[in-house]
Amino acid sequence: MAITSMKALKLVKGGGRQSVGVDEEGSQTVDRGLTKDEAERTLKALEDEGWFERSREGYYTLYPRALMELRTWLVDTYYDAEDPEGWQPIKFCEACKGIVTIGQRCTERTCNVRLHDICETAYWNSRRNKKCPKCKTEWHGKSYVGQKAETSTDDYLKGKRRSGVGGSRSQANEEVEEEEEEVEEEGEGGGGDDVDEDDDDE
């Protein structure tokens, strides 16, 4: 549910290299993808227009405008209505039924129950106990959705501690610079493979 700007750039299709495909009518098409500069400009434009929100740590999430205007498409594309109890790529807030990109999740990873941070207090005040309404697992409020799912992990926090407090650059900036160098090196290679990444609930 959140992705760093550098991961987004790594997912640029083709990295500006030519790829050939076939359209629905059987005609050959050429997709040159985006260059790194084009991808950066596109991300910035989407942020400026209110489709994406970028946090201080460099994570992109869908802005409320995108969630409202694209809701039908997101549900049609990523929600399997025939198996509502099965694992779903997108989840809905148990309280307001909106799509959750930032919030909390059930501790049980196979459970689809999610809550927006802003819905949590009112939701639990209306219930007798603080247990997941579906799987009955105790809800401790320390399992997250979105950027916090990654930035609250031990590995991330250890990296922050290693970078030291009060240094000239933050760990996040150092990571961004390292990832930018990797992307540039891949671009200079001229024939690297496209990157495929499978993220969980981040």
N, C-alpha and C positions, 0 to 999 in steps of 0.2 A: 504493500500500500504506500510505500515511499521508496524513492530511489535517489542515490546521489547523482549529482550532475555528471560526474565522471563515468559512472556506470551507464548513464543514459547515453553519453557520447560513445562509449564502447559498443553500444547496441545499434549504432548507426548502420543501416543496411548498406553493405558494399563499400562504405567509407569512401565514396566517390568513384569506386571502380565500376566498370560496366558489367552488368549481369543480364543475361538474355532469358526471356520467358515466352509463354504463349498465352494470349488472351482467350476469352470465351469463344470467339469466332474462329480460333485457330490461327490467327495472325501472330507473327513474331513481334515481340515488344522488347524494348531496351530500357532497363532501369539502371541509371547510373548511381542511384543512392544519393547520399549527401556527403559533402566534404565535412571535415571537422568544423571549419569556419561557418558553413551553412547551417550545420546542426546547432552550433552555439547561438547563431542569430535566430533560428527558429524557436529554440527554447526560451530565449529572452523575449521574443515577440509574444509567445504564448503566456509567459509570465506577465508581461505588460498589459495584455488584453484580459487578464483575469481568468485564464484557464488553469494555470498552474500557480502554486505558491511555493516559493523557495525559502527554506529556513536559514537562520544564521549559520548553521552547520553544513549547509549546501545540499539539503535534501529537498526533492520535489515531491509534492503531493497534489492531488486534484483539488482545485479551489471550489468553493460552494457553487459558483456559476457552472463549472463543468459538471459537477454532480447533479445539478438540477436539470440542465439542458441535455445532458447525455444519459440521464437515468434509464430511459426506455431502451436505448441502444445497449448500455452496459448490462442491463438485466437480460435482454434477449440474447446477447452474445455470451455472457459469462455465468448465467444462472440456470441450472438444470431444474426446471419446475417439476419434472417427472420424478425426481429423487430429492425432495426438499430436505430429507434427513441425512443425505450423503454429503461428502465434503464439497464445498462450493468455493470457487475462486473469489467471489465477492460475498460479503456478509452484511446483514441488516441489524440495526440497533434493536434490541429487544424492547426498548421503551418507545421510541418514536418511529421505528420501521424505516428510517433513512439508511442509506449505504454508509458503512463505517470505514473511514480511512485513517482516523485518529481516535484512539480510545483504549478500551480494555477488552480482553477476551477471557473466556473460560480457561482455567488451568489445564483442563483436559484438552489436549491438542486436536483430538478428532471431533470435538464438539464445535458446532457453528455459532454458539451464542457470543454476541458482542454487545458492547454498550459504548455510546459516545461518552466522553468525559463529562460533558455538560448535562447528560441525562442521568448519570449515575446516582447522585444524591437523592433526587426525587424518586427514582425507581426503587432503591433499597428502602426508602422511608415508607413505601406503600406495601412492603412485604414483611412477612413474619420473621424470616431468617435470611441470612446472606449466603444462600446456596444457589448454584446454577439452576435456573428453572427447568432445564431439560435433563441434565445428567446428574443433578443433585450434588455435584462436587462443591466443596467449600470455596467460596469466592473471596480471595485475599487481596484483590486489587493490584497485584504486582506482575500480572501478565499483560503485555501491551500489544497494540496494533499500531502500525505505522513506524515513523522514525524512532520512537521510543523503544520499539521492539528490538532495534539494533543498538541504540546508544545506551541502553540500560544493561547490556550484556557484560559479563566479567571481562571478556577479551577487549571490548571497546574501552571500558573503564581502566583496565590495566595500561592500554596504549596511552590514554590521557595522562595517567600518573607518570608513565615513563617519560613523557614529553616535558614534564616539570611544570610548575606553576610560575607565572611571571616571566616566562621566556619571551624572546622577541617574536616568535611565531607560535600560533596554536597548533595542536596536533591535527586538527581538521585541515588547516591550511597546508601543513606539510604533506598530509595524505593527498590532498587535491593536486599539489605540485608534482608528487611522485606519479600519480595516475596520469596527469597531463603528459609527463615525459614518456610514460608507457604508450599512450595513444599516439604521440608524435613518432615514436620509434616504430610502431606498427605501420603508420602511414608511410614512413620512409622506406620500409621494407618492400612496399609495392605489391605484395602478393599474399599477405597474411589471410588466414581464414576468418570468416565472420564469427563473431563471438555470440554464443548462446548461453544465457544465464537463466536458471530457474530459481526464482526467489519465492520464499514461503509467504509469510504474512507481513512482510516488511513494508 
